[in-house]
Amino acid sequence: MRKKILLFIIGLIVSVILLLVVLNNFNLREFANRIIGIKADEIVYFFLLIILLILIRGLRWGYISGLSISIKNILFLFKCISIGAFFNSIIPFGAGELYRINALKVRTKTGYGKATSTIVIERIIDMIFLFFLVIFISFFLPFPNWVNNLLFLVGSIIVIFICVLFFIRKNTIEKIIIKCNNKILKGILNFIKSFIIGFSDFRTSNRKIEIILSTLFYWFVSSWIVLVKGNMLNIILTPKVIFIIMALVNLSAIIPATPGMFGTYHAAVYTSLSIFGFSENDCQDYAVFSHLTNYVSMVLVGGILWFGQLIKILINRRNESTT
C-alpha cells in the first residue's frame, strides 16, 4: 500500500509540474472565445463519436473474453467500459480495470486470472498496433532526426517486449520468480508473467479476426475524433500530426500521473503539435480542449451509468428488506 501511495504522490507531482510547464502563459480569454465559437451540432457529433468509440472497445473486449455478441451482452460491455473509464478518471490505482475484472468475473463465472487476462490482451493488442504506428511514422513520414531516434527507440523496446512474450513460457518465468529474492525485480517479473499469459490466450483465441478488425476500427475512430476536435477549434490537423498525437498520448500513459492523465496528456499533445510548428496558443488550446472533452465525456457517460446502477442496487436491497 505504501508503494501505491508513493506512486500516487509521484504522479501528482509529475502532473502538477507538467501542467505548469505546458500552461505557462496560457491565454484563458482566447481559449474561452474559441469554446464559445463551437456549434451545438459539432458537440453532438463529437459526443456520438465518443459513444461509438466506447461501443467498439466494448465489442472488442467481448470478443477477447469470449462473450456471445447479443444485445444484452453489448449493453453489459458498454456499461463496463464506460464505468471503468469513469473510475480511472477519478480514482487512482487502476480502479477502472478492477471494476471491469470483477464485473466480467461475475458475468461469466470465470476465475480472477482469466478475467484479468482479457485486460492484459487489450494492452498487448494496443501495444502491437502502436508499434506498427511508430514504424509507419518513422519510416514514411519525415521528422527531425531526434524525433526519428526517439521513435526508433520506442519501437525497439516494443519489439523486444513482444519477443519476450512470444518466446518465454509461463513455466520458465515462474521458476525465475521463485528463485528471485529482490521484491522490485519480482514485481517486474510478475508483471511480465501476466502479459505472457494474456499473449498465450490471444494466440489460442478463435476470434482473432474479429479482435483485429475491431481494433483497427477503434483506432480509426480515435484518429477521427482527434481530427474533429481540431476542427472544432479551427486547428487543421493533417494525418501526420494525428498519428504523432496518438502515438505520444498512448506512450505518455506509462508515465506516473494523477487519474485522468492530467499533465502527461497535455504534455504529449503540446509536444506533438509543437513538432510541426503550431503556435504556442494553438498547442495549449488544443491540449486543454482535447483533454477536457475526453475527460468530461468519459466522466459524464460513466458517471450516469454508475449512479444508475447504484440506484438500482439500492432499490433492490430496499425491496428485499421489505419482503
Residue pairs with C-beta under 8 A, 6 or more apart in sequence:
4 92
4 93
7 256
8 92
8 93
8 258
10 256
11 92
11 256
11 257
11 258
12 258
14 255
14 256
14 257
14 263
14 264
15 257
15 258
15 262
15 263
15 264
16 263
17 263
18 257
18 263
18 264
18 266
18 267
19 262
19 263
19 266
21 267
22 263
22 266
22 267
22 270
22 284
22 287
23 266
23 284
23 288
25 280
26 284
26 288
27 281
27 284
30 281
30 285
31 284
31 285
31 288
31 289
34 233
34 234
34 285
34 289
35 289
37 234
38 232
38 233
42 228
42 231
42 232
45 228
46 225
46 228
46 229
46 232
46 293
46 297
47 297
49 221
49 224
49 225
49 228
50 225
50 294
50 297
50 298
50 301
51 301
52 221
53 218
53 221
53 222
53 225
54 78
54 81
54 82
54 85
54 301
55 74
55 78
56 214
56 217
56 218
56 221
57 81
57 218
58 74
58 77
58 78
58 80
58 81
59 69
59 74
59 77
59 214
60 122
60 125
60 211
60 214
60 215
60 218
61 77
61 80
61 81
61 100
61 118
61 122
62 69
62 73
62 74
62 77
63 69
63 207
63 210
63 211
63 214
64 118
64 121
64 122
64 202
64 205
64 207
64 211
65 104
65 108
65 115
65 118
66 108
66 205
66 207
67 73
67 76
67 77
67 107
67 108
76 103
76 107
79 305
79 309
80 99
80 100
80 103
80 104
81 100
82 298
82 301
82 302
82 305
83 96
83 99
83 302
83 305
83 306
83 309
84 96
84 97
84 99
84 100
84 302
85 96
85 298
85 301
85 302
86 96
86 298
86 299
86 301
86 302
86 303
86 305
86 306
87 95
87 96
87 98
87 99
87 302
87 306
88 94
88 95
88 96
88 97
88 259
88 260
89 96
89 259
89 260
89 295
89 298
89 299
89 302
90 259
90 260
90 299
91 259
92 258
92 259
95 259
97 119
100 119
101 112
101 115
101 116
101 118
101 119
102 115
104 110
104 115
104 118
105 111
105 112
105 115
108 114
108 115
113 197
116 194
117 194
117 197
117 198
117 201
118 198
118 201
119 198
120 194
120 195
120 197
120 198
120 199
121 198
121 199
121 201
121 202
123 195
123 198
124 165
124 195
124 198
124 199
124 202
125 202
125 211
125 212
125 215
126 215
126 250
127 158
127 161
127 162
128 158
128 162
129 215
129 216
129 219
130 158
130 247
130 250
130 251
131 155
131 158
131 159
131 162
133 219
133 243
133 246
133 247
134 151
134 154
134 155
134 158
134 247
135 155
136 243
137 143
137 151
137 240
137 243
137 244
137 247
138 148
138 151
138 152
138 155
141 240
141 243
143 151
143 275
144 275
147 275
151 247
154 247
154 251
161 195
164 192
164 196
165 192
165 195
165 196
165 199
166 199
168 192
168 196
169 196
170 193
170 196
170 197
170 200
173 189
173 192
173 193
173 196
174 193
176 189
177 186
177 189
177 190
177 193
180 186
180 189
202 208
202 211
205 211
219 246
222 246
223 239
223 242
223 243
223 246
226 237
226 242
226 245
226 246
226 290
227 237
227 242
229 286
229 289
229 290
229 293
230 236
230 237
230 286
232 289
233 282
233 285
233 286
233 289
235 278
235 282
235 285
235 286
237 245
240 276
241 272
241 273
241 276
244 272
244 275
244 276
245 268
245 269
245 272
245 273
248 268
248 269
248 271
248 272
249 265
249 268
249 269
249 272
251 268
252 261
252 264
252 265
252 267
252 268
253 261
253 264
255 264
257 263
257 264
257 265
260 291
260 295
261 291
262 291
265 287
265 290
265 291
265 294
266 287
266 288
266 291
267 287
269 283
269 286
269 287
269 290
269 291
270 283
270 284
270 287
273 282
273 283
273 286
273 287
274 280
274 283
278 286
